[in-house]
Amino acid sequence: MGGVLCVHNIIVGNRPWLSGDRKTAVDNVALFPVRAIEEKLRDELSAVTAKYTAENAAWKKMYSDTVKNSEGDMDARTKALEELVSPPKKPLDAMLTTEEPTYEGLVKKLEFGQPSIGIFSDEGGRFMGGSAMSEQNLLKTIAGLSKMWDGSAVTRTRAECSINLVGRRCSLHLMCQPEVSQKIFSNEMLAGQGFLSRCLVVCPESTIGTRSYNRINLKTCEAILEYNKTLQDILSTPYNCKDGTNNELTPTTIKLTKQAKDVWITFHDDVEQKMRDGEPFAVIRGFASKAPEHAARLACVMAIIDDSSSSSVKQVHVESAIVLMNYYLQEAARLFHSSAEMPELKLAEKTLKWLQENYRVFSLVQLYQKGPNAIRSQATAKKMVKILEDHNWIEELDDGVVIDGNRHRKAWKLIEI
């Protein structure tokens, strides 16, 4: 199972579709080859577990007998133990994907299981709302996942043990509902720690109401069958592992051809220029700075899918990857603006509710002196008024009015719906 998994990437496929958008149905089709390989691995594991258990018990008996037979003679015992055959290797866990692991659980899976694992879920809220992403574990989890994306060793040091795992890979694919995605995009720690910059995030519009019935049987569709076979062949390819190990990857190096590198450099320089002040990517510099690397990784994936034994990335792969990355860059810029406005929109909604309960006509004084605690400043009150005006919830009065016994030169009233 080498191939595509030699490319280390963390991808968040964040699709905040509404219930009924068939995200699970689509995901089931896309991940069918992965599930098929997992089932095959489980069958193989079941077949070898009994043999391993018997061999391990026999080895433990041999070890015990060796120690017992050489009691009182340290040199003899040491020599006997050196000559003892190595213990049998425990079969690798069959799990290729998991939905809501803790960071500690993920590390354990990589230590004793497959060298590449995916955090895949069509209900991303299970992971985002789980223990790994709780307030007390959030920083630890995203820092660990970010280091995996960078290709660093997976390390954990505790009093009882130390772990240093190299040659491991982790992928992330989450599909989220709107309320979950809002928490992701508006989370300052996720953005500030650079986690979101390491993710490819999309937010497509719902297709509900536009989906006419399509008479295609996916079980016989040639494109789907070819897709399934290609991925199953790649996932069935044995890992390239370090000698003497069964889960420490030593991936084959794959290089860009000269033509592919030239195209990639042009893309790199174009993105760099667009990160200047006032340019389109200035507001997403964190993500844009990683866009060339994202593009190179995507190009490698395409090259491996075209030919799992390939040692080079061609120009067509880089050009295709750049098309994808331009889409992701546009999405990132759009989502940056929406996420930046989200906290203020929530506060504006809270302000509107307070006004509806307390004042039909008001001035700034009422907002920052008597309003919700979060708007107890004139500057914040002005922002709330601007948002409510832009969304046609309030309108400014032409003449000043008396409110709470005081005359105010500028005042607004709620628009009756």
N, C-alpha and C positions, 0 to 999 in steps of 0.2 A: 504493500500500500504506500508506494512512494509517490512518484509523479507529481500531481498538482499540489500535494501536501508539502512538497519541498519549498513552496513559496509561503513564507510566513506572513500572515495578514490577519487583521481583526476587522471584520466588516459588520457594521450595524445596519441591517436592512430595516430601518424604522419606517413602517408603513402604518400611519395612524388611520386605518380604514375603519369605517363604521361596522357594527355587527351586521352580517349579511353580505359583506363584500367578498366572501368566499376566499379569504386569505388562507385559511386552513386547507381548503381543497387544492389551491394552487401550490401551497407548500408541500403537501403530500405528494403531488406529482413531481415537483423539483427534487425532493429528497428520497424518492423511491429507491434509487440505486444505493444510497447510503444505508437505508433501512435493510435492503436485501443483503448487503455485505455484513451488517451487524448481526443479522439472523444467522448467516453462514458462520461467523466467528463464534456465536453462542453455541452452535451445534458442535463446532470443532473443540471448543473449550470443554463442553460436557463430555466429549469422547476422551480427552486426555487428562481430565481432572482425576479420575479414578486411578489411572496409571501413575500420575505424579504423587498422589497420596500414598500409594503402596511403596513407591521408590523412596519417598522422603522418610517414611517410617522405617524402611530397611536401612537407610543411611544413618538415621539417628541411633538405631540399634548397633550398627557398626562403630559409630563414634563412641557410644557408651562402653562397648566392649573393649575398644582400644584403650580408653582411659583407664578402665578397670584392670586390664591385663598389664598395664605398665605403671601401676601405683608404686610410689616410693622411689622411682627412678626418673627424674625429670628429663634427662637426656634421651632416655629410651622412649619416654612418652612423646617428647617433641618430635623425634624422628618418625615414630609411628603415625602421629597425626599428620606430618608432612606427606607421608606416603599414602595416606587415606585419600580415596577418590573424592572429587569435589561433590558437594551436595547437588541434587537435581534442581534445575531452574524451575521456579513456579511459572505456570502458564500465564500469559498476559491476560488481563481483563478484556472482555469482548466489547466494552463500551466505547463507541466512537463519538457519541454526542451525549450531552446532558443539558437539562433545562434550567436548573436553579442551584448550582453548586455554591458552597462557601469557598473562599479562596483556599482555605486549608484543605478542603475536600478535593479541590481541583489539583492542588500540588500532589496530594496522595495518589490521585488517579494517574498523573503523569509519572510518578515514581514507580508504580507497580503495574500500570496498565499500558495502553497503546501510547506511543510517543507523540501522537497528534490527536487532539480532542477538540470538539466543537461545542460551544455553548449556543445551542440552537433552540429556539422556541417560537411558536406561532402565537403564543400568549406572553409577550415580553414582560408584562406586568408581574409574572411569577418571579422573574429574576430581579427586575428593578425594585420590586416590593419585598424581596426576600432578605434573608439575614446578611448576605454578602454586600448588599447595597444599603443596609441600615445606616443610621447616622454614625454609630460607633465603628462600623466596618467599612464605610464608603471609601475613605482615603486609602486604606490598606488595599482594598480590592482594585480600585482603578490604577493605583501605582503599580501593583503587581501585573495587571493586564497590559499596562503601557510598556513595562519592561519586556514582557513577552513579545509584544509587537516589535520592539526595537531589536529583538534577537538576543537579549541578555540571558544569562543563566538564571534559572529559577532557584532562589536561595531562601532558606528559612533557618534561623538559628534559635534554638531553645535550650534550656538547661538539660533536657533529657535526650536531645538529638540535634544534629545539624544536617541540613539537606542542601546539596548543590547539584542541581540537575542541568545538564547541557544537552543540546540536540533535541529539544522538545518544541512543539508547535501548538498554538491555540488559535482558533477562529471564533468569531462571535457573529451571530445572525439572530436578530430580535425583530419581531413584528408586533407593533404596539397599537393600542387604542389611543384616541386623541388625548384623554386625560393623562395617560402615562407619558406620552411623548412631550406634553407640555412640561412635565416635571423634569424630563431629561434636558430639554432645550434651555430651560430657565435656571438650571442648577449651576451656580457659579463655580462650584468645585470641579464639576465635570469639565467645564470649559477652561477654568484657570489652570488645571493640572495637565491640560493638553490631551485629555482622553478623547474628546469629541473630534479633535483634529486627526486622530488616528482611525477614525471611523468614516465610512462612506454612508451618508445619511440621505434618505429621500422621503418625500412626503407627497405622494400622488393624490390627485383628487379622486373622490369616490366615483365609481362607474354605475352605481345603482340607478336603475331606470333607463339605461341605454343598452342593456345586454340582451340582444335577440338570441334565440336558441340557435346553436351551431351544431349541425349534424356531423360531428367528428367523434369517432370512437378512439379515445386515447390509448386503448389497449392494442389497437391495430395501426395507429398513426405512425407512418414511417419515420417522421422527424423525432417523435418521442422514443420510438424503439432504438433509433440510432443514438440518441442522447443517453438512454439508459445503458446501452452496451458500452459506449465510450467511457462513461464514468465508472461502471463496474470493472472494466478492464484496467483502468488507472488505479482504482482502489484495491484491486486484487494483486497488483504488482508488489512483490516483496520490498520492504523498506531497505534503503541503503543504511546499514547500521555499522557502528564502530565494532571492530573485531572483538569478540568475546562478550558482546552485549546483544540484547534483542530489542532494546527500546531507546537507544541513544543514536539519533540520526546523524549521518554524515552526508548531507544532500549533495548531489552532483551539481557542479557549477554550470550555470547557463548564462551565456553572454549575448549581448546585442551585436548584430552585424554592424558594419560601418554605416550602411545606409540607415538602419534603425536607430543607431546612436545619433546620427546627424539630425533626424527628425525629432528625437527626444530632446536634444540640446536646444533646438528651436523652441519647443514647447516650454522647456525650463526657463529660457530667457524671457519668453512672452509673459509667463506667469509672474516672474520676478518684477518686470516692469509694471505690471498691473497691480502690484502691491504698494506702489507709491501713494503718498497722500493725495486724496481726491480721485484715485483710480478705482475701478470696480471691485478689486479684491482687497482694498485697504481695510475694510471692516472685517475681513476673514483671514487676516494674515497668518494666524496659527494654522488653519487648515490649508491655505494656499501654499504655504512654505513646504508642506508635505505632499502637495499634489503631484510633483514630478516623481517622487518615490512611489506614490500610489499608482501612477500610470505605469511605471516600470514593473511593478508587481502584477498588475492586471495583464500586461503584455506577456509576462512569463506564464501566467495561467493559461492564456489563449494559445501560446506556443505548445505547451504540454498537452492541452486538449487536442490540438491538431496532430501532434506526434509525441506520444509519451516518452519516446527515446531521444527527443530532440536535445541538442546541446547549444542551440542558438535561437535567438529571438529575431524574427524577420521584421522588415519595415511595415508590412501589413498589420502585424500584431500591435506594434507601437501606435500606428495611425488609428486603429480601432480602439485601443486603450485611451488615446487622447480624446476621441469622441465621447467616450464614457465619462472621462474626467471633467470635460467641459460641462457636461450635464450636472455632475456632482458639485462642481464649483458654483454653478448657477443656483442649485438647490441650497447650498450652504449659505450663499449670500441672501437668498430669500428668507431662509429660516432664521438667520442671524437677526434680521430686522424684526421678524415676528416674535422671536424669543426675547429680544431686548425690550419690546413693547409689552410683553405679556404681564410682568409684574405690575406695571402702571395701569394696564387695562383692568386687572383684578381690583386694584385699589380704586379705580374710577367706578367700577361696579359697586363696590362697597360704599363709596361716597354717594352715588345715586340713590341707593337704598336708604341711606341715612337721611338724605334730603326729602325723599318721598314720605318718610315717617315724621319729619320735623318741620320742614320749611318748603312752601311752594314758591316763595320769593326769598332771595337771599343775597348776601354780599360776601366778599372774601372774608370779612371779619367773622361771620357765622361759621365758615368752614374751619379756619385755623384756630379759632378760640373755643368752639363748641363741638366741632365735628369729630370723627374718629381719631384716635391717637396718632395714627400713621400720617395724618395730614396736618399736624399742629405746627405748620410753618407757612409763611406767606408764599414762598416759592413753590411748595408742593401744592398748595391750594390753587395757585394759578395754573399748574399743570393739569390738575383735575378738571378745572373749568374749561381749559382748552380741549381736552379729550371729550368731555361731555358735549361741548359745542360742536366739535367735528362729527360726532355721532348723532347729532340732532336730538339730544335729550333736554337741552336747555337753550334759551335764547336771551340775549342781552336786552334790557329795557332801555328805551330812549331817554327817559327822565329818571332822575334819582328818586328813591322812595324811602319812607320811614320804616325801619325794621327794628323791633325791640326798643322802641323809643328814641332811636337815633337815625338821623338822615344820612343816607349813603348816596354819593354821586354816581357810583357804578353798582349795578345790581342785575341779577338774572332771575328768570322764572322758569319753572319746569314746563316743558311742552306737553300738553295733555294728549295722550294717545287714544 
